[in-house]
């Protein structure tokens, strides 16, 4: 219950205030007459509101405000200044008090109702501020943990890449160290065989040309049906390290294997990051929506109840600013969601069947991923006019665009960021769809141009490129029945053009819908299942005013609920949960209660495995995290309509409170309730499954 402290050296006034507050049940009020006693009280007890009188000892009162704000233990404590109406000195004291951190002031004399309204308003602000700080702290902690995990995985991925590159340098291929007279100093077995073959004279003649040049040079050699590619590395003492590999058959196979491993690692990382971000993002957005509703309700009550225009104006301004902050926070979370959604296009690395894909969407996703790279390197001109679809996997098409746009970024001079331009364009051309990316960078040298699509060929420094990007992109485009071409001019820039066959004409754009009135929802009984306790709380805040909500922490607890009662209109179920996943819960419920199968809606922050993705494709209803209140309410109503359920009662009628399953303990949560299981109401009471307690209001 609220605990208040009244500090005033006027005993009569102090006593009157305490008695006015004490008339309201549920308040504990302490009092004292000076600054020293107040400091002692604040050190001993945790108070919810501090009321400080100004009329007698203004200096002491203001000093107490400073003491409270300077102490980390009490710096968030709301302070109400008790002050007279007309004295100029009192006005100055009020302003100083507000500067020192006072929350509000009350003009004396004041009626009990107005005083209590100010106190309750201060309590409400403290409650909301404490809740937002707690949620922010939890979210910051999760983000830090996920960031550390992502950084560790990224470091491991980079280490694996470096190890792989070193392995490729000596991968069952010829390695020969030659001296100044081109005699063989060291050679592995493949190198020894190579130097004993008919290629030796051609190799030695080539080495004479490149030995004086510091950069390694590469040359292709053909012996019968075999094709070798050699590289020469000049060393100190006129020595040369020769590396030769047979690219006849294994070349393309090796490229595909390396790309598959690389994309699998990126896909696992992206899916994990997406899932772990989407879960907290879902309940944060839900709480933002709920908090917005509370602020609007509070603003309406202030306008309706207060007769003081100045007070109403001040509170309205505060609430307006608070709503603006919430809206900005929601926009930030929406940006996070768009980034995560773009990352998800790289998670389906094992998909081998193409689907109709929109080039414009794939380009936007790729630009979103590269947003930070582009911000400091070049300006992007985007002209996306394509209206036709192509048949492709989103991951494959995204990889092509990522490689080509990254090449454009690396082709421009970072020091000339303001002058750098990258133009990205899509358009229809007959039966094809064209993607183009043009830069105004350095261009490609004529001697390099014929080899840019060769596997492992790169002009970038070691550690920057693997020489696989353009080769892989060409392979993906050709597998889709398309072509990739390049136009370049030294000092002027380069244009890459991807031409793909169109799948089918896109449908005519639909006319904008007619404006409709806000929907009126019938009251339904909802079971929400998730392993994230904060998300379950968010569900209750978002929809419990309209629907009866029962929550279960995890699949096992949900199954206990369903075995007690099956009268839920909709079951909101997370897909990825420990111990019992959403898929396992669905299959078990379908086997034991077949009629419940059509009531499931799967709420997911991302599907990790091919099994999970395949499950979601089997005509089940799915809602992606994060989501808004309107999306959730609309989906519930659509699911009910799909199942042919009759309209429920009016939400404005008395209703049952939201309840949480507190049944037998599972490894995921502490024990609670009896063996039969009970449902706990928001007021802490419990009931059997048959009848729940009614709301007290």
C-alpha positions as CSV (number, residue, x, y, z in Angstrom):
1,X,0.0,0.0,0.0
2,X,1.2,3.6,-0.6
3,X,3.5,5.0,2.0
4,X,3.6,8.8,2.4
5,X,5.8,11.2,4.4
6,X,4.5,14.7,5.2
7,X,7.2,17.3,6.3
8,X,6.0,20.7,7.7
9,X,7.1,22.7,10.7
10,X,3.5,23.9,11.2
11,X,2.0,21.2,13.3
12,X,-1.6,22.2,12.8
13,X,-1.3,22.3,9.0
14,X,0.7,19.1,9.0
15,X,-1.9,17.3,11.2
16,X,-4.7,18.5,8.9
17,X,-3.0,17.2,5.8
18,X,-2.3,13.8,7.5
19,X,-5.9,13.5,8.6
20,X,-7.2,14.3,5.2
21,X,-5.0,11.6,3.7
22,X,-5.7,9.1,6.4
23,X,-9.4,9.2,5.6
24,X,-8.6,7.3,2.4
25,X,-8.3,3.6,3.2
26,X,-5.1,1.9,2.1
27,X,-2.6,4.8,2.8
28,X,0.1,4.8,5.4
29,X,1.2,8.3,6.4
30,X,4.2,9.4,8.5
31,X,4.9,13.0,9.5
32,X,7.8,15.0,10.9
33,X,8.5,18.7,11.4
34,X,12.0,19.5,10.2
35,X,14.6,18.6,7.6
36,X,16.8,16.5,9.9
37,X,13.9,14.3,11.0
38,X,12.8,13.9,7.4
39,X,16.3,12.7,6.4
40,X,16.3,10.2,9.2
41,X,12.9,8.9,8.0
42,X,13.9,8.7,4.4
43,X,17.0,6.7,5.4
44,X,14.8,4.2,7.4
45,X,11.8,3.7,5.1
46,X,11.0,3.5,1.4
47,X,8.3,6.1,0.7
48,X,6.2,6.5,-2.4
49,X,5.4,10.3,-2.2
50,X,7.0,13.1,-0.1
51,X,4.9,16.2,0.8
52,X,7.0,19.2,1.8
53,X,5.6,22.5,3.3
54,X,7.2,25.8,2.1
55,X,5.3,28.5,4.1
56,X,7.4,28.5,7.3
57,X,10.9,27.4,6.5
58,X,11.4,27.7,2.8
59,X,15.2,27.2,3.0
60,X,14.9,24.0,4.9
61,X,12.2,22.7,2.5
62,X,14.3,23.5,-0.5
63,X,17.3,21.9,1.1
64,X,15.3,18.8,1.7
65,X,14.5,18.6,-2.0
66,X,18.2,18.8,-2.8
67,X,18.9,16.1,-0.3
68,X,16.3,13.8,-1.8
69,X,17.5,14.3,-5.4
70,X,21.2,13.9,-4.4
71,X,20.6,10.5,-2.8
72,X,20.6,7.6,-5.3
73,X,18.2,5.8,-3.0
74,X,15.5,8.5,-3.2
75,X,16.4,10.4,-6.4
76,X,13.2,9.1,-8.2
77,X,10.9,9.8,-5.2
78,X,8.0,12.2,-6.3
79,X,8.0,15.4,-4.2
80,X,4.9,17.6,-3.8
81,X,5.5,21.1,-2.5
82,X,2.8,22.6,-0.2
83,X,2.7,26.3,-0.8
84,X,0.4,29.4,-0.2
85,X,-1.5,31.2,-2.9
86,X,-0.3,34.8,-3.1
87,X,3.0,35.4,-1.5
88,X,5.7,36.4,-4.0
89,X,8.2,34.6,-1.8
90,X,6.2,31.4,-2.0
91,X,6.1,31.7,-5.8
92,X,9.9,32.0,-5.9
93,X,10.1,29.0,-3.6
94,X,7.9,27.0,-5.9
95,X,10.1,27.7,-8.9
96,X,13.2,26.9,-6.9
97,X,11.6,23.7,-5.7
98,X,10.7,22.6,-9.2
99,X,14.3,23.5,-10.4
100,X,15.6,21.3,-7.6
101,X,13.5,18.3,-8.8
102,X,10.1,18.7,-7.1
103,X,7.4,16.8,-9.1
104,X,4.5,19.2,-8.5
105,X,3.1,21.8,-6.0
106,X,-0.2,22.1,-4.2
107,X,-1.6,25.5,-3.4
108,X,-2.9,25.8,0.2
109,X,-5.5,25.7,1.5
110,X,-6.7,22.7,-0.6
111,X,-9.6,20.4,-0.4
112,X,-9.1,16.7,0.4
113,X,-10.3,15.5,-3.0
114,X,-7.9,17.8,-4.9
115,X,-5.1,16.9,-2.6
116,X,-5.7,13.2,-3.1
117,X,-5.9,13.7,-6.9
118,X,-2.5,15.3,-6.8
119,X,-1.1,12.5,-4.7
120,X,-2.7,9.7,-6.8
121,X,-1.3,11.4,-9.9
122,X,2.2,11.4,-8.4
123,X,1.8,7.7,-7.5
124,X,0.7,6.8,-11.0
125,X,3.6,8.7,-12.6
126,X,6.0,6.9,-10.2
127,X,4.4,3.5,-11.0
128,X,4.7,4.1,-14.8
129,X,8.2,5.4,-14.6
130,X,9.3,2.5,-12.4
131,X,7.8,0.0,-14.9
132,X,9.4,1.7,-17.9
133,X,12.8,1.8,-16.2
134,X,12.5,-1.9,-15.2
135,X,11.5,-2.9,-18.8
136,X,14.3,-0.8,-20.3
137,X,16.8,-2.3,-17.9
138,X,15.7,-5.8,-18.8
139,X,15.8,-5.0,-22.5
140,X,19.2,-3.4,-22.3
141,X,20.5,-6.5,-20.4
142,X,19.1,-8.8,-23.1
143,X,20.5,-6.7,-25.9
144,X,23.9,-6.6,-24.2
145,X,23.8,-10.4,-23.8
146,X,22.7,-11.0,-27.4
147,X,25.3,-8.5,-28.7
148,X,28.0,-10.3,-26.9
149,X,26.8,-13.6,-28.2
150,X,26.6,-12.2,-31.8
151,X,30.1,-10.8,-31.5
152,X,31.5,-14.1,-30.2
153,X,29.8,-16.0,-33.1
154,X,31.1,-13.4,-35.6
155,X,34.6,-13.8,-34.2
156,X,34.3,-17.6,-34.5
157,X,33.1,-17.2,-38.1
158,X,36.0,-14.9,-39.0
159,X,38.4,-17.4,-37.4
160,X,36.8,-20.2,-39.3
161,X,37.1,-18.2,-42.6
162,X,40.8,-17.5,-42.0
163,X,41.5,-21.2,-41.1
164,X,39.6,-22.3,-44.3
165,X,41.7,-19.9,-46.4
166,X,44.9,-21.2,-44.9
167,X,43.8,-24.7,-45.6
168,X,43.0,-23.9,-49.2
169,X,46.5,-22.6,-49.7
170,X,47.8,-26.2,-49.3
171,X,44.7,-28.2,-50.1
172,X,46.0,-31.4,-51.8
173,X,47.6,-29.2,-54.4
174,X,51.2,-28.7,-55.7
175,X,53.4,-26.5,-53.5
176,X,57.0,-26.0,-54.8
177,X,59.7,-23.8,-53.4
178,X,62.3,-22.9,-56.0
179,X,65.7,-21.3,-55.5
180,X,67.4,-18.5,-57.3
181,X,68.5,-20.8,-60.1
182,X,64.9,-22.2,-60.3
183,X,66.0,-25.5,-58.7
184,X,63.4,-27.3,-56.6
185,X,64.2,-26.8,-52.9
186,X,61.0,-28.1,-51.3
187,X,58.0,-29.8,-53.0
188,X,55.1,-31.9,-51.8
189,X,54.2,-35.1,-53.6
190,X,51.8,-33.3,-56.0
191,X,54.5,-30.6,-56.6
192,X,57.1,-33.2,-57.4
193,X,54.9,-34.9,-59.9
194,X,54.1,-31.6,-61.5
195,X,57.8,-30.6,-61.9
196,X,58.4,-34.0,-63.5
197,X,55.6,-33.5,-66.0
198,X,55.6,-31.9,-69.5
199,X,54.4,-28.6,-67.9
200,X,57.8,-27.9,-66.3
201,X,59.3,-25.9,-69.2
202,X,56.2,-23.7,-69.5
203,X,56.1,-23.1,-65.7
204,X,59.8,-22.1,-65.5
205,X,59.5,-19.7,-68.5
206,X,56.5,-18.1,-66.8
207,X,58.4,-17.8,-63.5
208,X,61.3,-15.9,-65.3
209,X,58.7,-13.2,-66.2
210,X,57.2,-12.7,-62.7
211,X,60.1,-13.3,-60.3
212,X,61.1,-9.6,-60.2
213,X,57.5,-8.5,-59.5
214,X,56.4,-8.3,-55.9
215,X,52.6,-9.0,-56.3
216,X,51.9,-12.7,-56.9
217,X,51.0,-13.5,-60.5
218,X,48.6,-16.3,-61.7
219,X,48.7,-18.3,-64.9
220,X,46.6,-21.1,-66.4
221,X,48.3,-24.2,-67.7
222,X,46.7,-27.0,-69.8
223,X,48.0,-30.5,-70.1
224,X,45.7,-32.7,-72.1
225,X,42.3,-32.5,-70.6
226,X,43.6,-31.2,-67.3
227,X,43.5,-27.5,-66.4
228,X,45.9,-26.1,-63.7
229,X,46.0,-22.7,-62.3
230,X,49.3,-21.6,-60.8
231,X,50.4,-18.7,-58.6
232,X,54.0,-17.5,-58.0
233,X,55.0,-15.7,-54.8
234,X,58.4,-14.0,-55.0
235,X,60.4,-14.4,-51.7
236,X,63.6,-13.0,-50.4
237,X,66.8,-14.2,-51.9
238,X,65.2,-14.5,-55.4
239,X,63.3,-17.6,-54.3
240,X,59.8,-18.3,-55.5
241,X,56.9,-20.2,-53.9
242,X,54.8,-21.9,-56.6
243,X,51.3,-23.0,-55.8
244,X,49.4,-25.1,-58.4
245,X,45.9,-26.5,-58.3
246,X,43.9,-28.7,-60.6
247,X,40.6,-27.0,-61.4
248,X,39.4,-29.5,-64.0
249,X,36.5,-31.0,-62.1
250,X,36.7,-30.0,-58.5
251,X,36.8,-26.3,-59.1
252,X,33.1,-25.7,-59.3
253,X,32.3,-28.3,-56.7
254,X,34.6,-26.7,-54.2
255,X,33.1,-23.3,-54.8
256,X,29.6,-24.6,-54.1
257,X,30.7,-26.4,-51.0
258,X,32.4,-23.4,-49.6
259,X,29.4,-21.2,-50.3
260,X,27.1,-23.7,-48.8
261,X,29.1,-23.8,-45.5
262,X,29.4,-20.0,-45.5
263,X,25.7,-19.5,-46.0
264,X,24.8,-22.1,-43.5
265,X,26.9,-20.4,-40.8
266,X,25.4,-17.0,-41.7
267,X,21.9,-18.5,-41.7
268,X,22.3,-20.0,-38.3
269,X,23.7,-16.8,-36.9
270,X,21.0,-14.6,-38.5
271,X,18.2,-16.9,-37.4
272,X,19.4,-17.0,-33.8
273,X,19.8,-13.2,-33.7
274,X,16.4,-12.6,-35.3
275,X,14.6,-14.9,-32.9
276,X,16.3,-13.5,-29.8
277,X,15.6,-9.9,-30.9
278,X,12.0,-10.5,-32.0
279,X,11.0,-12.0,-28.6
280,X,11.8,-8.9,-26.5
281,X,10.7,-6.7,-29.3
282,X,7.3,-8.3,-29.2
283,X,6.6,-7.5,-25.6
284,X,8.2,-4.1,-25.7
285,X,6.0,-3.1,-28.6
286,X,3.0,-4.6,-26.8
287,X,3.8,-2.7,-23.6
288,X,4.3,0.5,-25.6
289,X,0.8,0.1,-27.1
290,X,-0.7,-0.6,-23.6
291,X,1.2,2.4,-22.1
292,X,-0.2,4.7,-24.9
293,X,-3.7,3.6,-23.9
294,X,-3.0,4.3,-20.2
295,X,-1.7,7.8,-21.1
296,X,-4.8,8.6,-23.2
297,X,-7.0,7.4,-20.4
298,X,-5.1,9.5,-17.9
299,X,-5.3,12.5,-20.1
300,X,-9.1,12.1,-20.5
301,X,-9.5,11.8,-16.7
302,X,-7.4,14.8,-16.0
303,X,-9.5,16.9,-18.5
304,X,-12.7,15.7,-17.0
305,X,-11.9,15.9,-13.3
306,X,-9.7,19.0,-12.8
307,X,-11.1,22.5,-12.6
308,X,-7.7,24.2,-12.7
309,X,-6.9,25.2,-16.3
310,X,-3.2,25.6,-15.5
311,X,-3.0,22.2,-14.0
312,X,-4.8,20.6,-17.0
313,X,-2.6,22.4,-19.5
314,X,0.6,21.3,-17.7
315,X,-0.5,17.7,-17.4
316,X,-1.7,17.6,-21.0
317,X,1.7,18.9,-22.1
318,X,3.5,16.3,-20.1
319,X,1.3,13.5,-21.5
320,X,1.8,14.8,-25.0
321,X,5.5,14.7,-24.6
322,X,5.3,11.2,-23.1
323,X,3.2,10.0,-26.0
324,X,5.7,11.5,-28.4
325,X,8.5,9.6,-26.7
326,X,6.5,6.4,-26.9
327,X,5.9,6.9,-30.6
328,X,9.6,7.5,-31.3
329,X,10.4,4.4,-29.3
330,X,7.9,2.4,-31.4
331,X,9.5,3.7,-34.6
332,X,12.9,2.6,-33.3
333,X,11.6,-0.9,-32.6
334,X,10.0,-0.9,-36.1
335,X,13.4,-0.2,-37.6
336,X,15.0,-3.0,-35.6
337,X,12.2,-5.3,-36.9
338,X,12.9,-4.3,-40.5
339,X,16.6,-5.1,-40.1
340,X,15.8,-8.4,-38.5
341,X,13.4,-9.2,-41.3
342,X,16.1,-8.4,-43.9
343,X,18.5,-10.8,-42.1
344,X,15.9,-13.6,-42.2
345,X,16.3,-13.8,-46.0
346,X,19.7,-15.4,-45.4
347,X,18.4,-18.1,-43.1
348,X,16.8,-20.4,-45.6
349,X,20.0,-21.8,-46.9
350,X,18.6,-25.3,-47.5
351,X,15.7,-24.2,-49.6
352,X,16.1,-25.6,-53.1
353,X,12.7,-24.7,-54.7
354,X,12.2,-21.3,-56.1
355,X,9.2,-19.2,-55.4
356,X,7.9,-16.0,-57.2
357,X,10.0,-13.3,-55.8
358,X,9.8,-9.5,-56.0
359,X,13.1,-8.0,-57.1
360,X,12.2,-4.7,-55.4
361,X,11.7,-6.3,-52.0
362,X,15.0,-8.2,-52.3
363,X,16.8,-5.0,-53.2
364,X,15.3,-3.1,-50.3
365,X,16.2,-5.9,-47.9
366,X,19.8,-5.9,-49.2
367,X,20.1,-2.1,-48.9
368,X,18.8,-2.3,-45.4
369,X,21.5,-4.8,-44.4
370,X,24.2,-2.6,-46.0
371,X,22.8,0.6,-44.6
372,X,25.8,1.2,-42.3
373,X,28.3,0.4,-45.0
374,X,26.6,2.8,-47.5
375,X,26.1,5.6,-45.0
376,X,29.8,6.6,-44.8
377,X,30.9,5.6,-48.3
378,X,28.4,6.8,-50.9
379,X,25.0,8.2,-51.7
380,X,22.4,5.7,-53.1
381,X,20.0,6.6,-56.0
382,X,17.3,4.0,-56.0
383,X,14.9,3.6,-59.0
384,X,12.9,0.4,-58.5
385,X,10.4,0.2,-61.4
386,X,10.1,-3.5,-61.9
387,X,6.6,-4.9,-61.8
388,X,7.2,-8.5,-62.7
389,X,8.2,-11.4,-60.5
390,X,11.0,-13.9,-61.0
391,X,11.2,-17.5,-59.7
392,X,14.1,-17.7,-57.2
393,X,14.9,-18.4,-53.6
394,X,15.0,-15.2,-51.6
395,X,18.4,-16.2,-50.1
396,X,19.9,-16.8,-53.5
397,X,18.7,-13.6,-55.0
398,X,19.7,-11.7,-51.9
399,X,23.2,-13.1,-52.1
400,X,23.6,-11.9,-55.7
401,X,22.5,-8.4,-54.9
402,X,24.6,-8.3,-51.7
403,X,27.7,-9.3,-53.7
404,X,27.2,-6.8,-56.5
405,X,26.3,-3.9,-54.2
406,X,29.3,-4.7,-51.9
407,X,31.5,-4.6,-55.0
408,X,30.2,-1.2,-55.9
409,X,30.8,0.0,-52.3
410,X,34.4,-1.2,-52.3
411,X,35.0,0.3,-55.8
412,X,34.5,3.9,-54.6
413,X,37.1,5.9,-52.7
414,X,36.1,6.2,-49.1
415,X,37.9,9.6,-48.8
416,X,35.5,11.0,-51.4
417,X,32.3,10.0,-49.7
418,X,30.4,13.1,-50.6
419,X,31.1,12.6,-54.3
420,X,30.5,8.9,-54.5
421,X,27.3,7.7,-56.1
422,X,25.8,4.2,-56.4
423,X,22.7,3.9,-58.5
424,X,20.4,0.8,-58.1
425,X,17.7,0.2,-60.7
426,X,15.1,-2.4,-61.6
427,X,12.8,-2.4,-64.6
428,X,10.9,-4.6,-66.9
429,X,12.3,-5.4,-70.3
430,X,10.1,-7.6,-72.6
431,X,9.8,-11.0,-70.9
432,X,12.6,-10.3,-68.5
433,X,13.3,-8.3,-65.4
434,X,16.5,-6.3,-65.1
435,X,18.6,-5.3,-62.1
436,X,21.4,-2.8,-62.4
437,X,23.9,-1.4,-60.0
438,X,26.2,1.4,-61.2
439,X,29.1,3.1,-59.3
440,X,31.3,6.0,-60.1
441,X,34.4,4.3,-58.7
442,X,37.7,3.4,-60.2
443,X,36.5,1.0,-62.9
444,X,38.0,-2.4,-63.9
445,X,41.3,-2.7,-65.7
446,X,41.1,-4.3,-69.2
447,X,43.5,-7.0,-68.2
448,X,41.4,-7.9,-65.2
449,X,38.0,-7.8,-66.8
450,X,38.0,-11.2,-68.5
451,X,38.8,-12.9,-65.2
452,X,36.4,-11.2,-62.8
453,X,34.0,-14.2,-62.8
454,X,36.7,-16.8,-62.2
455,X,36.6,-18.6,-58.9
456,X,39.1,-17.4,-56.3
457,X,40.2,-14.5,-58.5
458,X,40.4,-11.2,-56.6
459,X,42.3,-8.0,-56.7
460,X,41.4,-7.1,-53.1
461,X,43.9,-7.3,-50.3
462,X,44.2,-10.5,-48.2
463,X,41.4,-10.7,-45.7
464,X,39.1,-8.4,-47.6
465,X,37.9,-10.7,-50.4
466,X,37.9,-14.4,-51.2
467,X,37.4,-14.2,-55.0
468,X,34.2,-16.1,-54.8
469,X,31.5,-13.4,-54.8
470,X,31.2,-12.7,-58.5
471,X,31.7,-16.4,-59.4
472,X,28.9,-17.5,-57.0
473,X,26.6,-14.7,-58.2
474,X,27.1,-15.8,-61.8
475,X,26.3,-19.4,-60.9
476,X,23.1,-18.4,-59.1
477,X,22.0,-16.1,-62.0
478,X,22.7,-18.8,-64.6
479,X,20.8,-21.4,-62.5
480,X,17.8,-19.1,-62.7
481,X,18.0,-19.0,-66.5
482,X,19.5,-15.4,-66.5
483,X,22.6,-13.6,-67.4
484,X,25.0,-11.2,-65.7
485,X,27.0,-8.7,-67.7
486,X,29.4,-5.9,-66.9
487,X,30.3,-2.5,-68.5
488,X,33.2,-0.5,-67.1
489,X,35.5,2.4,-67.9
490,X,38.6,3.2,-65.9
491,X,38.2,6.2,-63.7
492,X,34.5,6.5,-64.5
493,X,32.9,3.5,-62.9
494,X,31.3,0.1,-63.5
495,X,27.8,-1.2,-64.3
496,X,26.7,-4.7,-63.5
497,X,23.4,-5.9,-65.1
498,X,21.5,-9.0,-64.1
499,X,18.8,-10.1,-66.5
500,X,16.3,-12.7,-65.3
501,X,13.2,-14.3,-67.0
502,X,10.0,-13.0,-65.6
503,X,7.7,-15.4,-63.8
504,X,4.4,-13.7,-64.6
505,X,2.9,-10.2,-64.9
506,X,2.1,-8.7,-61.5
507,X,-1.5,-8.2,-60.8
508,X,-3.1,-4.8,-61.3
509,X,-2.7,-2.7,-58.2
510,X,-5.8,-2.8,-56.0
511,X,-7.8,0.4,-55.5
512,X,-7.3,1.9,-52.0
513,X,-9.8,0.5,-49.5
514,X,-12.7,2.6,-48.4
515,X,-12.3,4.0,-44.9
516,X,-14.1,1.9,-42.4
517,X,-15.2,2.5,-38.8
518,X,-13.1,1.1,-36.0
519,X,-13.9,-2.5,-35.5
520,X,-16.0,-3.7,-32.6
521,X,-14.8,-7.0,-31.3
522,X,-16.8,-9.6,-29.5
523,X,-15.4,-11.1,-26.2
524,X,-13.5,-14.3,-26.7
525,X,-11.6,-16.8,-24.4
526,X,-7.9,-16.8,-25.4
527,X,-5.1,-19.2,-24.3
528,X,-1.7,-17.6,-24.7
529,X,1.3,-19.9,-24.6
530,X,5.0,-18.7,-24.5
531,X,8.2,-19.4,-22.7
532,X,8.7,-15.6,-22.3
533,X,7.0,-14.4,-19.1
534,X,7.2,-10.8,-20.1
535,X,5.4,-11.5,-23.4
536,X,2.6,-13.2,-21.5
537,X,2.2,-10.1,-19.4
538,X,2.2,-8.0,-22.6
539,X,-0.6,-10.2,-24.0
540,X,-2.7,-9.5,-20.9
541,X,-2.1,-5.7,-21.2
542,X,-2.9,-5.7,-24.9
543,X,-6.1,-7.6,-25.1
544,X,-7.5,-8.4,-21.6
545,X,-9.8,-5.3,-21.8
546,X,-11.6,-7.0,-24.7
547,X,-11.0,-10.8,-24.2
548,X,-10.7,-13.2,-21.4
549,X,-7.0,-14.2,-21.3
550,X,-5.5,-17.4,-19.8
551,X,-1.7,-17.7,-20.0
552,X,0.6,-20.7,-19.8
553,X,4.4,-20.5,-19.4
554,X,5.6,-23.1,-21.8
555,X,4.1,-26.0,-23.7
556,X,3.9,-28.5,-20.8
557,X,1.9,-26.1,-18.7
558,X,-0.4,-25.3,-21.7
559,X,-1.1,-29.0,-22.1
560,X,-2.2,-29.2,-18.5
561,X,-4.6,-26.4,-19.1
562,X,-6.0,-28.0,-22.2
563,X,-6.6,-31.3,-20.4
564,X,-8.7,-29.4,-17.9
565,X,-10.7,-27.3,-20.4
566,X,-11.0,-27.0,-24.1
567,X,-13.4,-24.0,-24.4
568,X,-10.8,-21.6,-25.9
569,X,-11.8,-19.7,-29.0
570,X,-8.2,-19.1,-30.0
571,X,-4.8,-20.5,-28.8
572,X,-1.9,-18.2,-29.3
573,X,1.2,-20.5,-29.3
574,X,4.9,-19.7,-29.6
575,X,6.7,-22.0,-32.1
576,X,10.1,-22.3,-30.5
577,X,10.0,-23.3,-26.8
578,X,12.3,-25.4,-24.6
579,X,11.1,-28.8,-23.4
580,X,8.0,-28.9,-25.5
581,X,7.9,-26.8,-28.7
582,X,4.8,-25.3,-30.2
583,X,4.8,-28.0,-32.9
584,X,4.9,-30.8,-30.2
585,X,2.1,-29.1,-28.3
586,X,0.0,-28.8,-31.5
587,X,0.5,-32.4,-32.4
588,X,-0.4,-33.6,-28.9
589,X,-3.5,-31.4,-28.7
590,X,-4.6,-32.5,-32.1
591,X,-4.3,-36.2,-31.1
592,X,-6.1,-35.7,-27.8
593,X,-8.6,-32.9,-28.7
594,X,-8.9,-32.9,-32.5
595,X,-11.4,-29.9,-32.4
596,X,-8.6,-27.7,-31.0
597,X,-6.3,-28.0,-34.0
598,X,-8.0,-25.3,-36.0
599,X,-7.9,-22.8,-33.1
600,X,-4.1,-22.6,-33.0
601,X,-2.3,-19.4,-34.1
602,X,1.5,-19.7,-34.1
603,X,3.3,-16.6,-32.9
604,X,7.0,-16.8,-33.8
605,X,10.1,-14.7,-33.8
606,X,11.7,-16.9,-36.4
607,X,11.9,-20.6,-37.5
608,X,15.4,-22.0,-37.0
609,X,15.1,-25.4,-38.8
610,X,13.8,-26.7,-42.1
611,X,11.4,-28.8,-40.0
612,X,9.9,-25.6,-38.4
613,X,9.7,-23.8,-41.7
614,X,8.0,-26.8,-43.3
615,X,5.5,-27.0,-40.4
616,X,4.6,-23.3,-40.9
617,X,3.9,-24.0,-44.6
618,X,1.3,-26.6,-43.8
619,X,-1.7,-24.2,-43.9
620,X,-1.3,-23.1,-40.2
621,X,-2.1,-19.6,-39.1
622,X,1.1,-17.6,-38.2
623,X,1.8,-14.2,-36.7
624,X,5.4,-12.9,-36.8
625,X,6.9,-11.1,-33.8
626,X,6.9,-8.2,-33.1
627,X,3.3,-7.2,-33.7
628,X,0.8,-4.5,-32.8
629,X,-2.4,-4.6,-30.9
630,X,-4.4,-4.1,-34.0
631,X,-2.7,-6.9,-35.8
632,X,-3.3,-9.3,-32.9
633,X,-6.9,-8.3,-32.4
634,X,-7.6,-8.5,-36.1
635,X,-6.0,-12.0,-36.4
636,X,-8.0,-13.3,-33.4
637,X,-11.2,-12.1,-35.0
638,X,-10.3,-13.5,-38.4
639,X,-9.4,-16.9,-36.8
640,X,-12.7,-17.0,-34.9
641,X,-14.6,-16.1,-38.1
642,X,-12.7,-18.8,-40.0
643,X,-13.8,-21.4,-37.5
644,X,-17.4,-20.3,-37.6
645,X,-17.7,-19.4,-33.9
646,X,-20.8,-17.4,-33.0
647,X,-20.3,-13.8,-31.8
648,X,-19.2,-13.5,-28.1
649,X,-20.6,-11.2,-25.4
650,X,-20.0,-7.4,-25.5
651,X,-16.6,-6.5,-24.1
652,X,-18.2,-3.7,-22.1
653,X,-20.1,-6.2,-19.9
654,X,-18.6,-7.4,-16.6
655,X,-15.9,-9.9,-17.4
656,X,-13.5,-12.4,-15.9
657,X,-10.0,-11.2,-15.2
658,X,-6.9,-12.4,-17.1
659,X,-5.6,-15.6,-15.5
660,X,-2.3,-17.5,-15.4
661,X,-1.9,-21.2,-15.2
662,X,-0.3,-22.1,-11.8
663,X,-0.6,-25.8,-12.0
664,X,1.9,-28.6,-11.1
665,X,5.5,-27.7,-11.4
666,X,7.4,-28.3,-14.6
667,X,11.2,-28.0,-15.0
668,X,10.5,-24.6,-16.6
669,X,8.8,-22.9,-13.6
670,X,8.3,-23.3,-9.8
671,X,5.5,-25.4,-8.4
672,X,2.2,-23.7,-7.8
673,X,-1.3,-24.7,-7.0
674,X,-2.5,-28.2,-6.3
675,X,-2.2,-31.4,-8.3
676,X,-5.4,-30.6,-10.2
677,X,-4.2,-27.1,-11.3
678,X,-5.7,-23.7,-10.7
679,X,-6.0,-20.4,-12.6
680,X,-4.9,-17.3,-10.8
681,X,-6.6,-14.0,-11.4
682,X,-4.9,-10.6,-11.6
683,X,-6.1,-9.8,-8.0
684,X,-4.2,-12.8,-6.7
685,X,-7.3,-15.0,-6.2
686,X,-7.6,-18.4,-7.7
687,X,-10.5,-20.5,-9.0
688,X,-11.1,-23.9,-10.5
689,X,-11.4,-24.1,-14.2
690,X,-15.1,-24.1,-14.2
691,X,-15.9,-20.6,-12.7
692,X,-13.5,-17.7,-12.2
693,X,-13.9,-14.8,-9.8
694,X,-15.4,-11.6,-11.2
695,X,-13.6,-8.3,-11.4
696,X,-14.1,-6.1,-8.3
697,X,-15.1,-3.1,-10.4
